[in-house]
Amino acid sequence: MRTTIDLKEEHRALLHAIAARRGWRGYSRVVEEALEFYLRHHVEAEEARCALLARKGAWSAKEAERIRAAIAELHKN
């Protein structure tokens, strides 16, 4: 499907440069790849967020503090 989008001039230039390095005439394939990458990672990030929210409250306050202390110790070393 064809559509029209507004791009900053510097983004358009970068898209053309990427396409040219790959030997492509236009930058439609570059935009398509970028869109697929974004959508795939957006879904993965949303799934991770939901998994974390499902675990909210799984640790007691004491367990959470013990884990925080262990992480702080690891950061020191």
Secondary structure as UniProt FT lines:
FT   HELIX           9..21
FT   TURN            22..23
FT   HELIX           28..54
FT   TURN            55..57
FT   HELIX           61..76
//
